[in-house]
Amino acid sequence: QKLADAEIRLRSLTQECKELKKIADSHVSADMLVKEKDEIIKEVMAEGEVLSKKQAEMEGTIKKLRKELRERDEVQSAIDGEVRDKGASIEKLSAELKATRGELASEKARLSAELNEQKDYYLSKLAQAKEELTDAEVK
């Protein structure tokens, strides 16, 4: 009877030992799994830091480019304003030139007419003087 009880107790202890070994193995396995997860977390954190630095660089670049774009837009607006002003000035000067040319043409026509009148007047006076001279010589 004692031998049978001892065998039962031995089987029971062996079974308990196997179960404890399984539990210990599962704890070791869980510890290894935790270590793997910790390692993965460290890698992800390192990758996150690298990405964070890259993002900060890119945001700085974007700010710089936006500032340059704003400055170029301001310069372009100033140039467009100057072009508009110059265009208006050119149009004004062109209108003045056209008006001046018209005035000069009318003045030229007036002076030509006046000159022709004076020419005709003096030619008639010359013809009259020649006639009087011819009449005087004939007498």
One Martini backbone bead per residue (centre of mass of N, CA, C, O) as a GRO file, in nm:
protein
  139
    1GLN     BB    1   0.060   0.062  -0.022
    2LYS     BB    2   0.295   0.256   0.001
    3LEU     BB    3   0.387   0.214  -0.286
    4ALA     BB    4   0.133   0.318  -0.421
    5ASP     BB    5   0.138   0.597  -0.291
    6ALA     BB    6   0.417   0.673  -0.401
    7GLU     BB    7   0.342   0.649  -0.700
    8ILE     BB    8   0.122   0.857  -0.696
    9ARG     BB    9   0.296   1.078  -0.585
   10LEU     BB   10   0.503   1.068  -0.818
   11ARG     BB   11   0.305   1.133  -1.044
   12SER     BB   12   0.207   1.393  -0.926
   13LEU     BB   13   0.488   1.532  -0.915
   14THR     BB   14   0.553   1.498  -1.212
   15GLN     BB   15   0.315   1.655  -1.314
   16GLU     BB   16   0.380   1.912  -1.157
   17CYS     BB   17   0.659   1.950  -1.284
   18LYS     BB   18   0.561   1.980  -1.577
   19GLU     BB   19   0.380   2.225  -1.524
   20LEU     BB   20   0.603   2.406  -1.409
   21LYS     BB   21   0.779   2.391  -1.662
   22LYS     BB   22   0.570   2.517  -1.851
   23ILE     BB   23   0.544   2.777  -1.693
   24ALA     BB   24   0.842   2.854  -1.710
   25ASP     BB   25   0.855   2.853  -2.017
   26SER     BB   26   0.636   3.067  -2.054
   27HIS     BB   27   0.794   3.285  -1.901
   28VAL     BB   28   1.036   3.283  -2.083
   29SER     BB   29   0.875   3.339  -2.335
   30ALA     BB   30   0.756   3.603  -2.227
   31ASP     BB   31   1.026   3.743  -2.180
   32MET     BB   32   1.115   3.726  -2.474
   33LEU     BB   33   0.872   3.877  -2.585
   34VAL     BB   34   0.926   4.136  -2.426
   35LYS     BB   35   1.208   4.185  -2.542
   36GLU     BB   36   1.117   4.205  -2.834
   37LYS     BB   37   0.921   4.437  -2.789
   38ASP     BB   38   1.132   4.633  -2.677
   39GLU     BB   39   1.304   4.632  -2.932
   40ILE     BB   40   1.087   4.736  -3.119
   41ILE     BB   41   1.035   4.995  -2.966
   42LYS     BB   42   1.317   5.111  -2.998
   43GLU     BB   43   1.317   5.117  -3.307
   44VAL     BB   44   1.066   5.295  -3.337
   45MET     BB   45   1.176   5.532  -3.178
   46ALA     BB   46   1.421   5.586  -3.357
   47GLU     BB   47   1.258   5.627  -3.615
   48GLY     BB   48   1.090   5.861  -3.501
   49GLU     BB   49   1.325   6.055  -3.460
   50VAL     BB   50   1.415   6.067  -3.751
   51LEU     BB   51   1.141   6.163  -3.861
   52SER     BB   52   1.126   6.417  -3.689
   53LYS     BB   53   1.376   6.552  -3.808
   54LYS     BB   54   1.278   6.552  -4.101
   55GLN     BB   55   1.025   6.716  -4.049
   56ALA     BB   56   1.166   6.966  -3.941
   57GLU     BB   57   1.326   7.022  -4.196
   58MET     BB   58   1.082   7.044  -4.388
   59GLU     BB   59   0.942   7.276  -4.240
   60GLY     BB   60   1.175   7.473  -4.277
   61THR     BB   61   1.175   7.465  -4.585
   62ILE     BB   62   0.884   7.559  -4.621
   63LYS     BB   63   0.916   7.830  -4.484
   64LYS     BB   64   1.136   7.936  -4.670
   65LEU     BB   65   0.975   7.906  -4.937
   66ARG     BB   66   0.738   8.086  -4.855
   67LYS     BB   67   0.904   8.340  -4.812
   68GLU     BB   68   1.018   8.357  -5.098
   69LEU     BB   69   0.742   8.370  -5.236
   70ARG     BB   70   0.647   8.628  -5.102
   71GLU     BB   71   0.880   8.805  -5.203
   72ARG     BB   72   0.828   8.755  -5.504
   73ASP     BB   73   0.541   8.863  -5.505
   74GLU     BB   74   0.618   9.148  -5.419
   75VAL     BB   75   0.804   9.207  -5.654
   76GLN     BB   76   0.597   9.149  -5.875
   77SER     BB   77   0.398   9.368  -5.786
   78ALA     BB   78   0.591   9.602  -5.823
   79ILE     BB   79   0.646   9.555  -6.121
   80ASP     BB   80   0.354   9.572  -6.215
   81GLY     BB   81   0.318   9.864  -6.123
   82GLU     BB   82   0.538   9.984  -6.301
   83VAL     BB   83   0.422   9.891  -6.568
   84ARG     BB   84   0.158  10.042  -6.543
   85ASP     BB   85   0.282  10.322  -6.513
   86LYS     BB   86   0.443  10.318  -6.779
   87GLY     BB   87   0.201  10.268  -6.960
   88ALA     BB   88   0.052  10.527  -6.885
   89SER     BB   89   0.281  10.715  -6.967
   90ILE     BB   90   0.293  10.630  -7.262
   91GLU     BB   91   0.004  10.702  -7.332
   92LYS     BB   92   0.027  10.999  -7.261
   93LEU     BB   93   0.265  11.064  -7.450
   94SER     BB   94   0.123  10.973  -7.708
   95ALA     BB   95  -0.109  11.176  -7.692
   96GLU     BB   96   0.071  11.427  -7.689
   97LEU     BB   97   0.213  11.371  -7.958
   98LYS     BB   98  -0.040  11.369  -8.130
   99ALA     BB   99  -0.130  11.655  -8.059
  100THR     BB  100   0.129  11.797  -8.149
  101ARG     BB  101   0.118  11.704  -8.442
  102GLY     BB  102  -0.149  11.838  -8.501
  103GLU     BB  103  -0.060  12.124  -8.435
  104LEU     BB  104   0.176  12.131  -8.639
  105ALA     BB  105   0.008  12.081  -8.891
  106SER     BB  106  -0.177  12.329  -8.861
  107GLU     BB  107   0.055  12.535  -8.848
  108LYS     BB  108   0.173  12.464  -9.122
  109ALA     BB  109  -0.076  12.530  -9.286
  110ARG     BB  110  -0.103  12.823  -9.196
  111LEU     BB  111   0.183  12.913  -9.284
  112SER     BB  112   0.153  12.834  -9.582
  113ALA     BB  113  -0.083  13.018  -9.640
  114GLU     BB  114   0.055  13.279  -9.556
  115LEU     BB  115   0.291  13.252  -9.753
  116ASN     BB  116   0.119  13.250 -10.010
  117GLU     BB  117  -0.007  13.523  -9.967
  118GLN     BB  118   0.259  13.681  -9.964
  119LYS     BB  119   0.354  13.588 -10.236
  120ASP     BB  120   0.116  13.695 -10.398
  121TYR     BB  121   0.143  13.986 -10.308
  122TYR     BB  122   0.443  14.028 -10.406
  123LEU     BB  123   0.391  13.946 -10.698
  124SER     BB  124   0.186  14.162 -10.758
  125LYS     BB  125   0.371  14.399 -10.686
  126LEU     BB  126   0.587  14.326 -10.891
  127ALA     BB  127   0.408  14.341 -11.140
  128GLN     BB  128   0.324  14.632 -11.092
  129ALA     BB  129   0.606  14.752 -11.095
  130LYS     BB  130   0.677  14.659 -11.383
  131GLU     BB  131   0.449  14.805 -11.520
  132GLU     BB  132   0.528  15.086 -11.428
  133LEU     BB  133   0.809  15.075 -11.554
  134THR     BB  134   0.714  15.031 -11.844
  135ASP     BB  135   0.540  15.285 -11.857
  136ALA     BB  136   0.771  15.482 -11.793
  137GLU     BB  137   0.947  15.405 -12.043
  138VAL     BB  138   0.736  15.470 -12.259
  139LYS     BB  139   0.714  15.780 -12.172
   0.00000   0.00000   0.00000
